[in-house]
Amino acid sequence: MARKITTNTATVIKPKTHPFDIDWKEIWESKDLFFYLTWRDIKVRYKQTVLGVTWIIIQPLISIVLFTIIFGNFAKIPSDNIPYPIFVFIGLMYWNFFSSTFSSASNSLLSNENILKKVYFPKIMAPVSSTFAHMVDLLPLAGILALMLAYYKVTPTFLSVILIPFFFLIVLFFSLGAGMFLAPINARFRDVRHLLPFFIQLGFFVTPVIYPSTFFGGTSEIIRIINPIAEVIDTQRIVFYAGRQVDWNILGFSLLFSCLIFLVGFYYFRTQEDKFVDYL
């Protein structure tokens, strides 16, 4: 990304010196555009829908009912002594947030193609605004979780409550980093856009959303490190139902891995910025 320097007489755009050369003043001056892009993505998702934003609540509730009937009642999948509706909702809450933010960030250059070709602004705003648009989903989901815990007479501990924002932050770093890495590739090779839903669906079945992490057996620790979503889901279930101790080492490694993915994705995105218009 080029750096924009404004003088009394002219605006000079200079090339960046390195990928981590960030012009924070320029980003701050573009905050109105950031809010516009975020709000636009929110409106587009629910445009011309009868139920509107209530789909944020309806979709997970339908999934809970279906998964409980199929996997909880018929398949008898174990849930670590947690009521299966709560067990699966915790998994869906984090997985849906990851899949939606990752998909939006990966497609952010294509969805902002017209603006990128016509207006100069910090390109990093495209994937970041697309992920922030999904933040509106979190409050209704937290409300559903609170009602379910109350129905099953589960008293959340202080630790379980304060860890929720921290867990979403881990998921956000991981999904945004992976999305920033794929966004330039997606812009150059449009096949990625068609392959992405397949790999997201595959990721759902290798993440302990509908089954416990113990299904992984002896490899569960490695999988939970390289798949932070798995560790977040597993730890969230543990802090609500203290049947096992939280493995703080694994959680720490998952956080570090998420940060690493974020930095790699950010670095690659920035190195490709000068080619975005050519790709699009």
C-alpha positions in Angstrom: 0.0 0.0 0.0 1.3 3.4 -0.9 1.5 6.1 1.8 -0.4 9.3 1.3 1.4 12.5 2.5 -0.7 15.7 2.4 1.1 19.1 2.2 -0.3 22.6 2.0 -0.4 22.5 -1.7 -0.7 18.9 -2.8 -1.2 15.3 -1.8 1.8 13.1 -2.5 1.4 9.3 -2.6 4.6 7.5 -1.8 5.3 3.8 -2.0 5.6 1.9 1.3 9.1 1.1 2.6 8.1 -2.4 4.0 4.8 -4.4 4.6 4.6 -3.2 8.2 5.0 0.4 7.3 1.5 1.6 8.4 0.3 5.1 8.1 -2.0 5.3 11.2 -3.0 8.9 10.4 -4.2 7.9 7.0 -6.2 5.1 8.4 -7.8 7.4 11.0 -8.7 9.9 8.3 -10.4 7.1 6.4 -12.5 6.0 9.4 -15.8 7.3 7.8 -15.2 5.0 4.8 -14.4 2.1 7.1 -17.8 2.6 8.9 -19.5 2.9 5.5 -18.0 -0.3 4.2 -18.9 -2.1 7.4 -22.5 -0.8 7.5 -22.9 -1.6 3.8 -21.9 -5.3 4.4 -24.4 -5.5 7.2 -27.2 -4.2 5.1 -26.3 -6.4 2.1 -26.6 -9.6 4.2 -30.2 -8.9 5.1 -31.4 -6.9 2.2 -34.8 -8.0 0.8 -35.3 -10.6 3.5 -38.7 -10.8 5.3 -37.2 -11.6 8.7 -34.2 -9.4 8.4 -31.7 -9.5 11.3 -33.8 -12.1 13.1 -32.0 -14.6 11.0 -29.1 -14.2 13.3 -31.2 -15.9 16.0 -33.3 -18.3 13.8 -30.3 -19.9 12.0 -28.5 -21.2 15.1 -31.7 -22.3 16.7 -32.7 -24.4 13.7 -29.2 -25.9 13.7 -29.4 -26.7 17.4 -32.7 -28.6 16.9 -31.5 -30.6 13.9 -28.1 -31.5 15.4 -29.7 -32.4 18.7 -32.2 -34.7 17.1 -29.8 -36.3 14.6 -26.5 -36.5 16.5 -27.6 -36.2 20.1 -30.7 -38.4 20.1 -30.2 -40.8 17.2 -26.4 -41.1 16.8 -25.9 -40.8 20.6 -22.7 -38.8 20.2 -21.2 -38.1 23.7 -21.1 -34.5 24.9 -18.8 -34.7 28.0 -21.8 -34.7 30.3 -23.0 -31.4 28.9 -26.6 -31.1 27.7 -26.3 -31.6 24.0 -28.1 -28.4 23.0 -25.6 -26.3 25.0 -22.8 -28.5 23.8 -23.5 -28.0 20.1 -24.5 -24.3 20.4 -21.1 -23.4 21.9 -19.5 -25.2 18.9 -21.8 -23.5 16.4 -21.4 -20.1 18.0 -17.6 -20.0 17.4 -17.6 -22.0 14.2 -20.2 -19.8 12.5 -18.3 -16.7 13.5 -15.1 -18.1 12.1 -16.6 -19.3 8.8 -18.5 -16.1 8.2 -15.6 -13.8 8.9 -13.1 -16.0 7.1 -15.3 -16.1 4.0 -16.0 -12.4 4.0 -12.3 -11.5 4.4 -11.3 -13.9 1.6 -13.9 -12.4 -0.8 -13.3 -8.8 0.4 -11.3 -7.6 -2.6 -13.9 -9.0 -5.1 -16.8 -7.5 -3.2 -15.1 -4.1 -3.1 -13.8 -4.3 -6.7 -15.6 -1.2 -8.0 -14.3 1.0 -5.1 -10.8 -0.3 -5.3 -10.6 0.6 -8.9 -11.9 4.1 -8.5 -10.9 5.4 -5.0 -7.7 5.5 -3.1 -7.9 4.3 0.5 -6.0 2.0 2.7 -6.6 -1.4 1.1 -6.4 -3.2 4.5 -9.8 -1.7 5.3 -11.5 -4.1 2.8 -10.9 -7.4 4.8 -11.0 -5.7 8.2 -14.4 -4.0 7.6 -15.9 -7.2 6.1 -15.0 -9.1 9.3 -16.2 -6.3 11.7 -19.6 -6.5 9.9 -20.2 -9.8 11.6 -19.6 -8.4 15.1 -23.3 -7.5 15.2 -24.1 -11.3 15.4 -22.3 -11.7 18.7 -24.7 -9.9 21.1 -27.8 -12.0 20.0 -25.8 -15.2 20.2 -24.5 -14.3 23.7 -28.2 -13.7 24.7 -29.2 -17.2 23.4 -26.4 -18.8 25.3 -27.4 -17.0 28.5 -31.0 -18.2 28.1 -29.9 -21.8 27.5 -27.6 -21.8 30.5 -30.5 -20.4 32.6 -32.9 -23.1 31.3 -30.5 -25.9 32.1 -29.7 -24.3 35.5 -26.0 -23.7 34.8 -24.4 -20.9 36.8 -21.6 -19.4 34.7 -18.4 -18.7 36.6 -16.6 -15.3 36.4 -13.8 -17.0 34.4 -16.3 -18.5 31.9 -17.8 -15.0 31.2 -14.6 -13.0 30.9 -13.1 -15.6 28.6 -15.8 -15.2 25.9 -14.5 -11.9 24.4 -11.0 -13.3 24.6 -12.0 -16.5 22.7 -13.8 -14.4 20.0 -10.6 -12.4 19.7 -8.6 -15.6 19.0 -11.1 -16.6 16.4 -11.0 -13.1 14.8 -7.2 -13.1 14.6 -7.2 -16.5 13.0 -10.0 -15.9 10.5 -8.8 -12.4 9.5 -5.3 -13.6 9.0 -6.3 -16.5 6.9 -8.8 -14.3 5.0 -6.1 -11.7 4.3 -3.8 -14.4 3.0 -6.4 -15.8 0.6 -7.9 -12.4 -0.5 -5.2 -11.6 -3.1 -5.1 -15.2 -4.3 -8.9 -15.2 -4.6 -8.7 -12.0 -6.7 -6.2 -13.4 -9.0 -7.6 -16.9 -9.3 -11.4 -16.9 -9.2 -11.5 -20.7 -8.7 -10.7 -20.0 -5.0 -14.1 -18.4 -4.6 -15.8 -21.6 -5.6 -13.5 -23.9 -3.7 -13.8 -21.9 -0.4 -17.3 -23.2 0.7 -16.1 -26.8 0.2 -13.1 -26.3 2.5 -15.1 -24.4 5.1 -17.6 -27.4 5.1 -14.7 -29.8 5.4 -13.3 -27.7 8.3 -16.6 -28.0 10.1 -16.3 -31.8 10.3 -12.7 -31.7 11.5 -13.5 -29.3 14.2 -15.3 -30.6 17.4 -18.5 -28.7 16.8 -20.9 -31.7 17.0 -18.6 -34.1 18.9 -16.1 -33.7 21.7 -12.4 -33.1 21.1 -11.6 -36.5 22.7 -12.7 -38.0 19.4 -9.2 -37.0 18.1 -7.6 -39.4 20.6 -3.9 -38.9 21.1 -3.6 -36.3 18.4 -6.1 -33.9 20.0 -3.5 -31.6 21.5 -1.7 -31.1 18.1 -5.0 -30.5 16.3 -6.2 -28.0 19.0 -3.0 -26.0 18.5 -3.1 -25.8 14.7 -6.9 -25.4 14.8 -7.5 -22.6 17.3 -11.3 -22.9 16.8 -11.1 -26.4 18.2 -9.3 -25.2 21.3 -11.6 -22.3 21.8 -14.7 -24.5 21.6 -13.2 -27.2 23.9 -12.1 -24.7 26.5 -15.4 -22.8 26.5 -17.2 -26.1 27.2 -14.8 -26.9 30.0 -15.2 -23.5 31.9 -19.0 -23.9 31.8 -18.8 -27.5 33.0 -15.8 -28.0 35.3 -15.4 -31.7 34.5 -11.8 -31.2 33.3 -9.1 -28.7 33.9 -8.3 -26.0 31.3 -5.0 -26.8 29.6 -3.6 -23.2 29.7 -0.5 -24.3 27.7 -2.5 -25.5 24.8 -4.7 -22.4 24.9 -1.5 -20.2 24.9 -0.1 -22.1 21.9 -3.4 -21.7 20.1 -3.3 -17.9 20.7 0.3 -17.7 19.5 -0.6 -19.7 16.4 -3.6 -17.4 15.7 -1.3 -14.4 16.0 1.2 -16.0 13.7 -1.5 -16.7 11.0 -2.6 -13.1 11.4 0.9 -11.7 10.9 1.5 -14.0 7.9 -1.8 -13.0 6.3 -1.2 -9.3 7.0 2.3 -9.5 5.5 1.3 -11.3 2.4 -1.7 -9.0 1.9 0.5 -5.9 2.1 3.1 -7.3 -0.3 0.4 -7.8 -2.9 -1.4 -4.5 -2.6 0.3 -2.9 -5.6 -1.1 -5.7 -7.8 -4.7 -5.6 -6.7 -6.0 -3.4 -9.5 -4.2 -5.6 -12.1 -5.8 -8.7 -10.5 -9.2 -7.2 -10.5 
